[in-house]
Amino acid sequence: MNKSKQMRQLHRKFLANVPEQYVFMCADGQIFRNLSDLRYGLGNMSNEVFSYHSNDKTHDFSNWIKDIIGDEELAGDIAFNVSRKEAAITVNKRICYLKSMRI
């Protein structure tokens, strides 16, 4: 299999739903099954809920992206986001990029 085809498959995996046992259960009751759910959730959650999951000691979103979705690049980028809006923009940019690479 050529490298281009492998990359397209990997990008599809990053955008797909995770297995049910690995969904992200947010403190406000939202459930994220994929990056699109996370993007929507970040746009709608309170700053307090975001801070609960992402602070100096806890990097729940970044860990879920790295360990469950497998997108280490996005996980690294989102680990440094200090605000909910910044995180939502980072996830949105990554989704747009991944979709553009699925040609």
Buried (B, 14 or more C-beta within 10 A) or exposed (E): EEEEEEEBEEBEEBBEEBEEEEBBEBBBEBEBBBBBBBBBBBBEBEEEBBBBBBEEEEBBBBBBBBEBBEBEEBBEBBBEBEEBEBBBBBBBEBBEEBEEBEE
